[in-house]
Amino acid sequence: MSFELLNTPLEQLLIGGFSLWLGLWSGSLIYGFFRYGHMPFNPIPALLSSTVLKRAFSGEVGGVNSLAISPNGQTLAVGGSEETIYVWNLDTGEELLTLEGHSGSIYSVAISPDGQSLASGSEDQTIKIWNLDTGEELFTIEGHSQAVDCVVISSDRQTLASGSDDQTIKIWNLGTGEELCTLEGHSDAVLCLAISPDGQTLVSGSADKTIKIWNLQTGELLNTLSGYESEVLSVAISPDGQTLASGSGFLDGEIKIWNLQTGTLLQTLPGHSVSFFYGLGRQAASVDAIAFSPHGTMLVSGGSDRTIKIWNLSTGQLIRTLHGHSDFVSAVAISPDGQTLVSGGTNSDEAIMIWQLKGPSAIQNSLT
């Protein structure tokens, strides 16, 4: 399918430092707000053949570090290089809340399975728990001695796990903030975490180039996965709890797919890469973010090559590559209905892009 722009050349409307672009795709009006400092964001070349860029949210987020979509698919929370968490209505683009209280960059945000609470981890070494309906800060958790890089909430809403530059993982009671235990074993910063859907297994990825699999209930280390030459930047567990995906830094630029139960490497996807010497060669780019589709048949990845890639997990085939960000794609998230993909850019990009995937079951339909 083709994307037709309304007005040639494009008519650009500058609104408060943001550019509004109008386009028509398959008869549907779409739009987007793009931010590049306080200047208009350059038009995206060749806007996408089969996935629509629907909109990008405004706001002083800075470089995006983390995204979270609520279980009902209506709310988007964003943490970035600024000290504020922004919460938007994902359908309308309306800003609902700004959560202020951290004194450093927000490295990670997570929404509880009931959609009522939000946890945030920060450069300021603290975790904050917020009421997502009112924006009230419920309490602050202290315990890490360095920046909190990642937070994740269990499916039963009882447990919060956090990973830090201090090389530890801490397990907390989400309701009270009580520390339940500390998991030690990594020899460098813990950069990413994931909890299995049944709440029994915790996966951690580290700058020490390893992935560790833990029993979340007992704290027992079950397995250590190795094979990367650079830091593990992203991990995700499939909806059925059987498969683990992980992404790594520049020396690899690979996505590895593992059997979560056995630790067996199932397949390696080439990941992301960038060209050099005027396109005469290519080198690996980091895989900064990954997310499974709701049915677990697809994987979405974002990387330092400024692209988002969509993969068929059963075949390992790259289905499509989405362009639009002007710097690292540092975060991706898929709505529970599989129809919307959200991506966030870091450094000079500072854009949060909303991609409308085609069809009532968009993620699955893109496989056919």
C-alpha positions as CSV (number, residue, x, y, z in Angstrom):
1,M,0.0,0.0,0.0
2,S,1.2,3.5,-0.7
3,F,1.2,6.6,1.5
4,E,0.0,9.8,-0.2
5,L,0.9,13.2,1.3
6,L,-1.7,15.9,1.3
7,N,-0.5,19.0,-0.5
8,T,2.6,19.0,-2.6
9,P,5.0,20.4,-1.5
10,L,4.1,19.5,2.1
11,E,2.3,22.2,4.1
12,Q,4.0,22.5,7.4
13,L,2.3,24.0,10.4
14,L,4.6,25.0,13.3
15,I,2.8,24.9,16.6
16,G,4.7,25.8,19.7
17,G,7.9,24.3,18.5
18,F,6.3,21.2,17.0
19,S,5.6,20.4,13.4
20,L,2.2,19.0,12.2
21,W,2.3,16.9,9.1
22,L,-0.9,15.7,7.5
23,G,-1.1,12.6,5.3
24,L,-3.5,10.1,3.8
25,W,-3.0,6.4,3.9
26,S,-5.6,4.0,2.6
27,G,-8.2,6.7,2.9
28,S,-7.5,7.5,6.6
29,L,-6.2,10.8,7.9
30,I,-3.2,10.4,10.1
31,Y,-1.0,13.0,11.8
32,G,2.0,13.4,13.9
33,F,3.7,15.8,16.3
34,F,7.5,15.7,16.0
35,R,10.0,17.4,18.3
36,Y,13.6,18.3,17.6
37,G,14.6,20.8,20.3
38,H,12.3,23.7,19.5
39,M,12.8,23.5,15.8
40,P,10.6,21.8,13.2
41,F,11.5,18.1,12.7
42,N,12.6,17.2,9.2
43,P,10.0,15.3,7.1
44,I,10.5,11.6,7.1
45,P,11.7,10.4,3.8
46,A,9.6,7.7,2.0
47,L,7.0,7.4,4.7
48,L,6.4,3.7,5.1
49,S,4.8,1.3,2.7
50,S,2.6,-0.8,5.0
51,T,2.7,0.6,8.5
52,V,1.4,4.1,9.2
53,L,3.1,6.6,11.4
54,K,0.0,7.8,13.3
55,R,1.4,10.5,15.6
56,A,4.2,11.5,17.9
57,F,3.6,13.0,21.3
58,S,4.8,16.4,22.3
59,G,6.4,17.2,25.7
60,E,9.7,18.0,27.3
61,V,10.6,14.3,27.7
62,G,14.1,14.7,26.4
63,G,15.7,11.5,25.1
64,V,13.4,8.6,25.7
65,N,14.7,5.8,28.0
66,S,11.5,3.7,28.6
67,L,7.9,3.2,27.5
68,A,5.0,1.4,29.2
69,I,1.5,0.8,27.9
70,S,-1.4,0.1,30.3
71,P,-3.1,-3.3,30.1
72,N,-6.2,-1.7,28.6
73,G,-4.1,-0.1,25.9
74,Q,-5.3,3.4,26.6
75,T,-2.4,4.9,28.5
76,L,1.2,5.5,27.6
77,A,3.9,6.3,30.2
78,V,7.2,7.7,29.2
79,G,10.5,8.1,31.1
80,G,13.4,10.1,29.7
81,S,16.5,12.1,30.2
82,E,14.4,14.8,32.1
83,E,13.3,14.3,35.7
84,T,9.6,14.0,34.8
85,I,7.4,11.1,33.8
86,Y,4.8,11.9,31.1
87,V,1.5,10.0,30.8
88,W,-0.7,10.3,27.7
89,N,-3.9,9.0,26.3
90,L,-2.6,6.7,23.6
91,D,-5.8,7.0,21.5
92,T,-6.1,10.8,21.5
93,G,-2.7,12.1,22.3
94,E,-4.0,14.0,25.3
95,E,-1.5,14.6,28.1
96,L,-3.1,13.2,31.2
97,L,-0.4,13.5,33.9
98,T,3.1,14.8,34.6
99,L,4.7,13.0,37.5
100,E,7.4,15.0,39.2
101,G,9.6,14.0,42.1
102,H,12.8,12.4,40.8
103,S,16.0,14.4,40.9
104,G,17.7,12.6,37.9
105,S,16.8,11.0,34.6
106,I,14.1,8.4,34.5
107,Y,15.7,5.2,33.2
108,S,12.7,2.8,33.5
109,V,8.9,2.9,33.9
110,A,6.5,-0.1,34.5
111,I,2.7,-0.2,34.8
112,S,1.1,-2.7,37.1
113,P,-1.1,-5.4,35.5
114,D,-4.2,-3.8,37.0
115,G,-3.3,-0.4,35.5
116,Q,-3.5,1.4,38.8
117,S,0.1,1.9,39.7
118,L,3.3,2.9,38.0
119,A,6.9,2.3,39.1
120,S,9.8,4.4,38.0
121,G,13.5,3.9,38.4
122,S,15.9,6.8,38.2
123,E,19.5,8.0,38.0
124,D,18.9,9.4,41.5
125,Q,19.1,5.8,42.9
126,T,15.5,5.6,43.9
127,I,12.3,3.9,42.8
128,K,9.0,5.8,43.1
129,I,5.5,4.3,43.1
130,W,2.7,6.4,41.7
131,N,-1.1,6.2,41.6
132,L,-1.7,6.2,37.8
133,D,-5.2,7.5,38.1
134,T,-4.4,10.6,40.2
135,G,-0.7,11.1,39.7
136,E,-0.1,11.0,43.4
137,E,3.3,9.7,44.6
138,L,2.6,6.9,46.9
139,F,6.0,6.3,48.3
140,T,9.8,6.2,47.5
141,I,11.9,3.1,47.7
142,E,15.6,3.5,48.6
143,G,18.2,0.8,48.8
144,H,20.3,0.8,45.7
145,S,23.7,2.6,45.9
146,Q,23.8,3.6,42.3
147,A,21.4,4.4,39.5
148,V,18.3,2.2,39.0
149,D,18.4,1.1,35.4
150,C,15.3,-1.1,35.2
151,V,12.1,-1.9,37.0
152,V,9.5,-4.6,36.3
153,I,6.3,-5.7,38.0
154,S,5.0,-9.3,38.4
155,S,1.7,-10.4,37.0
156,D,0.2,-10.8,40.4
157,R,0.9,-7.2,41.2
158,Q,2.7,-8.2,44.4
159,T,6.3,-8.0,43.5
160,L,8.6,-5.3,42.0
161,A,12.1,-6.1,40.8
162,S,14.8,-3.5,40.1
163,G,18.3,-3.7,38.6
164,S,21.0,-1.2,39.2
165,D,24.5,0.0,38.3
166,D,25.5,-1.3,41.7
167,Q,25.4,-4.8,40.1
168,T,22.5,-6.1,42.2
169,I,18.8,-6.9,41.7
170,K,16.5,-6.1,44.5
171,I,13.0,-7.7,45.0
172,W,10.4,-5.5,46.7
173,N,6.9,-5.8,48.0
174,L,5.0,-3.5,45.5
175,G,2.3,-2.6,48.0
176,T,4.6,-1.6,50.9
177,G,8.0,-1.0,49.4
178,E,9.6,-3.5,51.8
179,E,12.8,-5.1,50.5
180,L,12.3,-8.9,50.2
181,C,15.8,-9.9,49.0
182,T,18.8,-8.9,47.0
183,L,20.1,-11.1,44.2
184,E,23.8,-10.9,43.6
185,G,25.8,-12.6,40.8
186,H,26.4,-10.1,38.0
187,S,29.8,-8.5,37.9
188,D,28.6,-5.2,36.2
189,A,25.5,-3.1,35.9
190,V,22.1,-4.8,35.6
191,L,20.6,-3.1,32.5
192,C,17.4,-4.9,31.9
193,L,14.9,-7.3,33.5
194,A,11.8,-9.4,32.6
195,I,9.4,-11.5,34.6
196,S,7.6,-14.5,33.2
197,P,3.8,-14.3,32.9
198,D,3.4,-16.8,35.7
199,G,5.5,-14.7,38.0
200,Q,7.9,-17.6,38.8
201,T,11.0,-16.6,36.7
202,L,13.1,-13.4,36.6
203,V,15.6,-12.8,33.8
204,S,18.3,-10.2,34.0
205,G,20.7,-8.8,31.4
206,S,23.9,-7.1,32.3
207,A,26.9,-5.1,31.1
208,D,28.9,-8.1,32.2
209,K,27.7,-9.7,28.8
210,T,25.6,-12.4,30.5
211,I,21.9,-13.2,31.1
212,K,20.9,-14.8,34.4
213,I,17.7,-16.7,35.1
214,W,16.4,-16.7,38.6
215,N,13.6,-18.3,40.6
216,L,11.7,-15.2,41.6
217,Q,10.1,-16.9,44.6
218,T,13.3,-18.3,46.2
219,G,16.0,-16.1,44.7
220,E,17.8,-19.2,43.4
221,L,20.0,-18.7,40.3
222,L,18.8,-21.2,37.8
223,N,21.0,-20.6,34.8
224,T,23.6,-18.2,33.3
225,L,23.5,-17.7,29.5
226,S,26.5,-16.4,27.7
227,G,27.7,-15.9,24.1
228,Y,27.6,-12.1,23.7
229,E,30.7,-10.0,23.1
230,S,29.1,-6.9,24.5
231,E,26.6,-5.8,27.1
232,V,23.1,-7.2,27.2
233,L,20.8,-4.2,26.7
234,S,17.3,-5.7,26.4
235,V,15.4,-8.9,27.4
236,A,11.8,-9.9,26.9
237,I,9.8,-13.1,27.6
238,S,7.1,-14.4,25.3
239,P,3.5,-14.4,26.4
240,D,3.5,-18.1,26.8
241,G,6.6,-18.0,29.1
242,Q,8.5,-20.4,26.9
243,T,10.8,-18.2,25.0
244,L,13.4,-15.5,25.9
245,A,14.7,-12.9,23.5
246,S,17.7,-10.7,24.2
247,G,19.5,-7.9,22.4
248,S,23.1,-6.8,22.8
249,G,25.5,-3.9,22.2
250,F,27.7,-2.8,19.3
251,L,30.1,-5.6,19.2
252,D,27.3,-8.1,18.4
253,G,24.3,-6.3,17.3
254,E,22.4,-9.5,17.5
255,I,19.1,-10.8,18.8
256,K,19.2,-14.2,20.4
257,I,16.2,-16.4,20.9
258,W,16.4,-18.9,23.8
259,N,14.4,-21.6,25.4
260,L,13.7,-20.1,28.8
261,Q,13.4,-23.4,30.6
262,T,16.5,-25.1,29.3
263,G,18.7,-22.1,28.3
264,T,19.1,-23.6,24.8
265,L,19.9,-21.1,22.1
266,L,17.2,-21.5,19.4
267,Q,18.2,-19.0,16.8
268,T,20.1,-15.8,16.3
269,L,18.7,-12.9,14.3
270,P,21.1,-10.6,12.6
271,G,19.7,-7.7,14.4
272,H,20.6,-4.1,13.4
273,S,23.6,-2.7,11.4
274,V,24.8,0.5,10.0
275,S,26.7,1.3,6.8
276,F,30.1,2.9,6.6
277,F,32.5,4.1,3.9
278,Y,29.6,5.5,1.9
279,G,27.7,2.2,2.0
280,L,30.6,0.0,1.0
281,G,30.4,-2.0,4.2
282,R,28.2,-2.6,7.3
283,Q,28.9,-3.0,11.0
284,A,26.8,-4.1,13.9
285,A,24.5,-1.7,15.7
286,S,23.2,-2.2,19.2
287,V,19.8,-3.7,19.9
288,D,18.5,-1.3,22.6
289,A,14.9,-2.5,22.9
290,I,12.8,-5.6,22.1
291,A,9.2,-6.5,22.6
292,F,7.0,-9.6,21.8
293,S,3.7,-9.3,20.0
294,P,0.7,-10.2,22.2
295,H,0.5,-13.7,20.6
296,G,4.2,-14.3,20.7
297,T,4.5,-14.8,16.9
298,M,6.5,-11.7,16.3
299,L,9.3,-9.7,17.8
300,V,9.9,-6.0,17.5
301,S,13.4,-4.5,18.0
302,G,14.8,-1.0,18.1
303,G,18.5,-0.1,17.7
304,S,21.2,2.4,17.3
305,D,20.8,2.3,13.5
306,R,17.7,4.4,14.0
307,T,15.3,1.8,12.8
308,I,12.6,-0.5,14.2
309,K,12.6,-4.0,12.8
310,I,9.7,-6.5,12.9
311,W,10.6,-10.2,12.9
312,N,8.7,-13.5,12.3
313,L,9.8,-15.7,15.1
314,S,8.9,-19.0,13.6
315,T,11.0,-18.4,10.5
316,G,13.5,-15.8,11.7
317,Q,12.5,-13.7,8.7
318,L,12.7,-9.9,8.8
319,I,9.2,-8.8,7.9
320,R,9.8,-5.0,7.6
321,T,12.0,-2.2,8.7
322,L,10.5,1.1,9.9
323,H,12.4,4.4,9.5
324,G,11.6,7.8,11.0
325,H,13.8,8.3,14.1
326,S,16.9,10.5,13.8
327,D,18.9,8.8,16.5
328,F,18.9,5.6,18.6
329,V,15.6,3.8,19.0
330,S,15.9,3.2,22.8
331,A,12.4,1.9,23.6
332,V,9.5,0.0,21.9
333,A,6.2,-1.2,23.2
334,I,3.2,-3.0,21.6
335,S,-0.4,-2.4,22.7
336,P,-2.3,-5.4,24.1
337,D,-4.5,-5.7,21.0
338,G,-1.5,-5.7,18.7
339,Q,-2.7,-2.8,16.6
340,T,-0.3,-0.1,17.8
341,L,3.4,0.0,18.1
342,V,5.1,2.8,20.1
343,S,8.8,3.7,19.7
344,G,11.0,6.2,21.5
345,G,14.2,7.8,20.4
346,T,17.1,9.0,22.5
347,N,19.8,11.6,22.4
348,S,19.0,14.2,19.6
349,D,15.9,12.4,18.5
350,E,13.6,13.0,21.5
351,A,10.5,11.7,19.6
352,I,7.8,9.2,20.7
353,M,6.3,7.8,17.5
354,I,3.0,5.9,17.3
355,W,2.7,3.4,14.4
356,Q,-0.7,2.1,13.4
357,L,-0.3,-1.4,12.2
358,K,-2.8,-2.6,9.6
359,G,-5.9,-4.7,10.2
360,P,-7.9,-5.7,13.3
361,S,-5.2,-8.1,14.3
362,A,-2.4,-6.1,13.0
363,I,0.6,-8.0,14.4
364,Q,-0.7,-11.4,13.2
365,N,-1.9,-10.1,9.8
366,S,1.6,-8.8,9.0
367,L,2.8,-12.4,9.0
368,T,0.6,-13.3,6.0
